[in-house]
Amino acid sequence: MVDYKKDFPILERFHYLDSAATSLKPIQVIEAEMEYYKEYPANVHRGVYKLSERATEMFERTRDSTARMFGAKSREVIFTRNTTESLNLLAATLGNSVLRKGDTVLLTAMEHHSNIVPWLMLKERVGIRVEFVELEGQSLDYEDFKAKVGKYNPKVVSFMHASNVLGTINDAAKIIKLAKRSGAITIMDCAQSAPHIKVDFSRLGVDYIAFSAHKLLGPTGVGVLIGKESQLEELPPFMGGGSMIREVSRQGFKPAELPQKFEAGTPNIAGVIGFGAALDYIKKVGFGKIESVEKGLLAYILKRARELGYIKVYSSQDVGNAVGIFAFNVDGVHPHDVSALLDEANVCIRAGHHCAQPLHSQLGINYTARASLYFYNTKEDVDALFCGLENVKKVFNA
C-alpha cells in the first residue's frame, strides 16, 4: 500500500477528515505554484515575451489536461473561481437568454446552496418556477423525478452528482435521460464526485458540469465549468472586461471565441498551473485506486459506527454507491462540541449544515457532524476518530 504522507506532510500531525470541504494539497502542487511566481510570473494571453509565453503555455496545458481527464474539448473548459461561480454563471446567462417567467428549473432535495440560491435569485428577478425532486430514503425518488418532468416540463434540470451530506452518488445517466424527455438543459454539480470517481462529460451527454480544483488536490480560487461547445456559443458573456472581447467600440463589442468569452480579467494563473500539477498527481494515483481506498475506509467507518449505540448515521450506508461521506450525530451532543473535542485530539471534521439547510430540515435536524475521506486517509485516521468519539461520550455522558 502506497504511503502518501510524504506528499502531504500535515498528515504526520493531524488526522484530516474534512476533504469534502477542501482536500489537502500535495507538495508537488505547492511547488508548481511557487515555480510560477519564481520563474515566470507574467500575465497570460497578453505578452509576446518569453515569460508571458511560458505562463500561457502552462496555463493552457492545464486546460488541455482537464479536457482529457473529463472527456471534453479544450475550448469547452472554462476556468472560474469555484463550483459556486460556475453555477452562478449558468443561472445568470441562462436567465438572460433562455429562461422566461413561468419556466421551471427542476432541482433535487439534496442540493448544496450553490445549486439552489442562484436559481432562487433568478426566481426573484425573472419569475421562474423552482421545483424539487424528493428523496426516497437517502437516494433520489426516480419515480417522483419522472412525474415532475412530466408535470412541469422543465427548461433546466440541475442536480448534484454526489451529495455532500448523504454521500449518495446519483444515477446521472438516468437523470439526464429523463430530463431530455422535456428537452431540458442539464447541469451536473460534480463538486463531490469529480475528486472521487471518473466523470466522462462526453459519454454522459450532459450539457454542463461544474467542479472545484480545491477538492481535487488543487489550490483554492480555481473552478471549472465544462459545457457543450454549441451550448456555450449560444450563451451571452457572464462578465465584461479584458480578455473576453474580440472588438470594442464606444457603442458596442464583440465577444472573444471560446473559452476566453467567459474568462474576463486576469485569472488565478498560479492556481490554474497548480491545478495542472494536481491533475498529474490524480492521474498517477488513478480513480480505481481512489475508489478502492475510500470504499474500504467507508465500510470500516460504518462498521465501527454500528458498534456504538450513541451514534446516529445520516449518510448512505450503501458503500457501493457512495463517496466517502460519514454524516452523523452523537446523541445529546451538539456537532460543534463534537468537532471541538475531536480537534483536541488533532482529528479534523466538519460540523454544521454543510451549506445544505433544506436537506437537513427534511432530515428533521439542524446540523450534523461530518467526516469525509480521501485516498490519503488510513484506518489509523478512522480509529483516531472513534477514540475521540469515545471521549466525547465520556465528557458529555452521552
Stockholm file with secondary structure:
# STOCKHOLM 1.0

chainA/1-398         MVDYKKDFPILERFHYLDSAATSLKPIQVIEAEMEYYKEYPANVHRGVYKLSERATEMFERTRDSTARMFGAKSREVIFTRNTTESLNLLAATLGNSVLRKGDTVLLTAMEHHSNIVPWLMLKERVGIRVEFVELEGQSLDYEDFKAKVGKYNPKVVSFMHASNVLGTINDAAKIIKLAKRSGAITIMDCAQSAPHIKVDFSRLGVDYIAFSAHKLLGPTGVGVLIGKESQLEELPPFMGGGSMIREVSRQGFKPAELPQKFEAGTPNIAGVIGFGAALDYIKKVGFGKIESVEKGLLAYILKRARELGYIKVYSSQDVGNAVGIFAFNVDGVHPHDVSALLDEANVCIRAGHHCAQPLHSQLGINYTARASLYFYNTKEDVDALFCGLENVKKVFNA
#=GR chainA/1-398 SS CCCCGGGCGGGGTCEECBTTTCCCCCHHHHHHHHHHHHHCCCCSSSCCSHHHHHHHHHHHHHHHHHHHHHTCCGGGEEEESSHHHHHHHHHHHHHHHTCCTTCEEEEETTCCGGGTHHHHHHHHHHCCEEEEECEETTEECHHHHHHHHHHHCCSEEEEESBCTTTCBBCCHHHHHHHHHTTTCEEEEECTTTTTTSCCCHHHHTCSEEEEEGGGTTCCTTCEEEEECHHHHHHSCCSSCSSSSEEEECSSCEEECSTTGGGCCSCCCHHHHHHHHHHHHHHHHHCHHHHHHHHHHHHHHHHHHHHTCTTEEECSCCCGGGBCSEEEEEETTSCHHHHHHHHHHTTEECEEECTTCHHHHHHHTCSCEEEEECCTTCCHHHHHHHHHHHHHHHHHHTC
#=GC SS_cons         CCCCGGGCGGGGTCEECBTTTCCCCCHHHHHHHHHHHHHCCCCSSSCCSHHHHHHHHHHHHHHHHHHHHHTCCGGGEEEESSHHHHHHHHHHHHHHHTCCTTCEEEEETTCCGGGTHHHHHHHHHHCCEEEEECEETTEECHHHHHHHHHHHCCSEEEEESBCTTTCBBCCHHHHHHHHHTTTCEEEEECTTTTTTSCCCHHHHTCSEEEEEGGGTTCCTTCEEEEECHHHHHHSCCSSCSSSSEEEECSSCEEECSTTGGGCCSCCCHHHHHHHHHHHHHHHHHCHHHHHHHHHHHHHHHHHHHHTCTTEEECSCCCGGGBCSEEEEEETTSCHHHHHHHHHHTTEECEEECTTCHHHHHHHTCSCEEEEECCTTCCHHHHHHHHHHHHHHHHHHTC
//
